[in-house]
Each structure stands twice: as C-alpha cells, then as structure tokens.
Amino acid sequence: MGIQMNIKNAEAYKIASELAEKSGVGLTQAVLDALRARKWDLEKEDRVKRALEIARDMRARMSPETLALDIDDFLYDEYGLPK
C-alpha cells in the first residue's frame, strides 16, 4: 500500500467527497486536484512579481528612441481602426 493521509475533519471529508462526485474522480484525485489548485493560487503572486522583474529589466535595456515609440501608430489608422 502507498502513502496514506487521514482526513479527520468531517467538513473536509464532506467537501472532498462532493468534489470527487461532481468531478467524476476518486477521493484521492479530488483532494490532489484541490491541493494543486490552491498551490497554483498561492504561487500566483510570485509569478506576477517575476514577470514584472522581467519587464523592468527589458525596459532598462531599451533605447530612449524605442521607449518613445507609440505602438498605436503601428496598429491603428487615423480613424482608430486596425491597420
């Protein structure tokens, strides 16, 4: 038998069972899916911080001429419609 985990909380067991039933998976898979989703949510802030660091680094490497470009001039015509 593999690693075991005991759920000793009635509400937690009830919610896990409901998730399993609604998802059409076993109890173990429902708990694993819920844990993965929660982990993803908790790590979201770290991913956003990293993306902002990359953007700041890219901006620091751009020339003043590049920073002065207006992207709208390349994407839209004088009527505001896509080119």
KOLVEX-489106 format. One record per residue (C-alpha): chain; residue number from 1; z, x, y. Coordinates in nm, 4 decimals, decimal comma. Layout:
// KOLVEX-489106
+----+-----+----------+----------+----------+
| ch |   i |       c3 |       c1 |       c2 |
+----+-----+----------+----------+----------+
|  A | NUM |        Z |        X |        Y |
...
+----+-----+----------+----------+----------+
END
This chain:
// KOLVEX-489106
+----+-----+----------+----------+----------+
| ch |   i |       c3 |       c1 |       c2 |
+----+-----+----------+----------+----------+
|  A |   1 |   0,0000 |   0,0000 |   0,0000 |
|  A |   2 |  -0,0797 |   0,1211 |   0,3535 |
|  A |   3 |   0,1314 |   0,1479 |   0,6630 |
|  A |   4 |   0,3320 |  -0,1639 |   0,7414 |
|  A |   5 |   0,4517 |  -0,3352 |   1,0537 |
|  A |   6 |   0,7012 |  -0,6204 |   1,0535 |
|  A |   7 |   0,6889 |  -0,8838 |   1,3242 |
|  A |   8 |   1,0455 |  -1,0013 |   1,3705 |
|  A |   9 |   0,9861 |  -1,2350 |   1,6613 |
|  A |  10 |   0,8926 |  -1,5974 |   1,5923 |
|  A |  11 |   0,6850 |  -1,6376 |   1,9086 |
|  A |  12 |   0,4936 |  -1,3133 |   1,8461 |
|  A |  13 |   0,4189 |  -1,4197 |   1,4894 |
|  A |  14 |   0,3085 |  -1,7656 |   1,6051 |
|  A |  15 |   0,0739 |  -1,6254 |   1,8709 |
|  A |  16 |  -0,0693 |  -1,3663 |   1,6317 |
|  A |  17 |  -0,1281 |  -1,6383 |   1,3727 |
|  A |  18 |  -0,3000 |  -1,8613 |   1,6280 |
|  A |  19 |  -0,5229 |  -1,5747 |   1,7401 |
|  A |  20 |  -0,6125 |  -1,4960 |   1,3810 |
|  A |  21 |  -0,7017 |  -1,8578 |   1,3075 |
|  A |  22 |  -0,9067 |  -1,9069 |   1,6258 |
|  A |  23 |  -1,0864 |  -1,5745 |   1,5748 |
|  A |  24 |  -1,1524 |  -1,6290 |   1,2081 |
|  A |  25 |  -0,9950 |  -1,2974 |   1,1133 |
|  A |  26 |  -0,6846 |  -1,1903 |   0,9269 |
|  A |  27 |  -0,3473 |  -1,1462 |   1,0905 |
|  A |  28 |  -0,3743 |  -0,7658 |   1,0884 |
|  A |  29 |  -0,7148 |  -0,7726 |   1,2585 |
|  A |  30 |  -0,5937 |  -1,0232 |   1,5184 |
|  A |  31 |  -0,2984 |  -0,8009 |   1,6061 |
|  A |  32 |  -0,5226 |  -0,4932 |   1,6179 |
|  A |  33 |  -0,7731 |  -0,6706 |   1,8450 |
|  A |  34 |  -0,4942 |  -0,7828 |   2,0790 |
|  A |  35 |  -0,3466 |  -0,4324 |   2,0927 |
|  A |  36 |  -0,6871 |  -0,2792 |   2,1667 |
|  A |  37 |  -0,7498 |  -0,5320 |   2,4447 |
|  A |  38 |  -0,4112 |  -0,4617 |   2,6026 |
|  A |  39 |  -0,4655 |  -0,0847 |   2,5776 |
|  A |  40 |  -0,8068 |  -0,1241 |   2,7454 |
|  A |  41 |  -0,6462 |  -0,3209 |   3,0304 |
|  A |  42 |  -0,3722 |  -0,0622 |   3,0797 |
|  A |  43 |  -0,6231 |   0,2233 |   3,0897 |
|  A |  44 |  -0,8482 |   0,0415 |   3,3384 |
|  A |  45 |  -0,6700 |   0,1923 |   3,6391 |
|  A |  46 |  -0,7231 |   0,5432 |   3,5011 |
|  A |  47 |  -1,0951 |   0,4745 |   3,4552 |
|  A |  48 |  -1,1248 |   0,3449 |   3,8124 |
|  A |  49 |  -0,9409 |   0,6489 |   3,9500 |
|  A |  50 |  -1,1724 |   0,8825 |   3,7582 |
|  A |  51 |  -1,4830 |   0,7001 |   3,8840 |
|  A |  52 |  -1,3577 |   0,7298 |   4,2425 |
|  A |  53 |  -1,2910 |   1,1021 |   4,1943 |
|  A |  54 |  -1,6483 |   1,1479 |   4,0732 |
|  A |  55 |  -1,7844 |   0,9505 |   4,3696 |
|  A |  56 |  -1,5794 |   1,1561 |   4,6179 |
|  A |  57 |  -1,6995 |   1,4780 |   4,4562 |
|  A |  58 |  -2,0621 |   1,3629 |   4,4722 |
|  A |  59 |  -2,0239 |   1,2656 |   4,8380 |
|  A |  60 |  -1,8758 |   1,6056 |   4,9223 |
|  A |  61 |  -2,1866 |   1,7723 |   4,7765 |
|  A |  62 |  -2,4357 |   1,5634 |   4,9762 |
|  A |  63 |  -2,6005 |   1,6938 |   5,2901 |
|  A |  64 |  -2,5428 |   1,5172 |   5,6232 |
|  A |  65 |  -2,9088 |   1,4068 |   5,6132 |
|  A |  66 |  -2,8604 |   1,2418 |   5,2761 |
|  A |  67 |  -2,5429 |   1,0691 |   5,3912 |
|  A |  68 |  -2,7242 |   0,9380 |   5,6997 |
|  A |  69 |  -2,9922 |   0,7622 |   5,4916 |
|  A |  70 |  -2,9821 |   0,3820 |   5,4944 |
|  A |  71 |  -3,0590 |   0,2665 |   5,1397 |
|  A |  72 |  -3,1560 |  -0,0782 |   5,2697 |
|  A |  73 |  -3,4628 |   0,0785 |   5,4339 |
|  A |  74 |  -3,5874 |   0,1765 |   5,0894 |
|  A |  75 |  -3,5030 |  -0,1505 |   4,9153 |
|  A |  76 |  -3,5878 |  -0,4256 |   5,1656 |
|  A |  77 |  -3,8692 |  -0,5043 |   5,4069 |
|  A |  78 |  -3,8304 |  -0,6103 |   5,7715 |
|  A |  79 |  -3,7581 |  -0,9682 |   5,6543 |
|  A |  80 |  -3,4768 |  -0,8672 |   5,4246 |
|  A |  81 |  -3,6826 |  -0,9271 |   5,1115 |
|  A |  82 |  -3,7015 |  -0,6787 |   4,8244 |
|  A |  83 |  -3,9930 |  -0,4384 |   4,8510 |
+----+-----+----------+----------+----------+
END
